[in-house]
Each structure stands twice: as C-alpha cells, then as structure tokens.
C-alpha cells in the first residue's frame, strides 16, 4: 500500500522592494533619504520636508494620493522652476516662418 498524497505548500512570492516614506532624495541639498512625507487627510494636504536643510513643499491631495505622488509633484515643480524661460520674440519669429 502507498502513502497518502499531501498537498504541496505554496511558495511565497517576493514582493518588489518599494521606496519607503523616508527614502527620497532632497532636490535642494541632494542628501539621500532625508525627505519626510506627511499626509494630512483631514486638511487634504501632503507635505514633504527635508530633515537636513529644512526645505519643504506642500500640495493638495486626493484620497488616492501616496507619498511617492507628493514627492514626484515636488520634483516636477522644481524642474519647472529651473527651466529657462524663452523670450517671447523668438516664438513670434518661428510662427512667421511656418
């Protein structure tokens, strides 16, 4: 007589590592892992603050917002502020050529 068959145990799938709330780099001082993200759901505000240089950013949030969303909005705003402004005259000249 043979043994009874036993059910195989399912192996746990490893989840990909996700950056935690305090592992973002500061766009001002370039310190690694110094950004603290806080979400105030009652006020519907998300805040990023650097623990080293004290730079902060606040933005309105929705119920689906996560810390990475708030941090990415901050990075986008920094890039937008650092983008050089083109003179208005050069844009008008390009319009005339086409």
Buried (B, 14 or more C-beta within 10 A) or exposed (E): EEEEEEEEEEEEEEEEEEEEBEBBBBBBEEBEBBBBBEBEEEEEBBBBBBEBEEBEBBBEBEEEBBBEBBBEBBBEEBEEEEEEEEEEEEEEEEEEEE
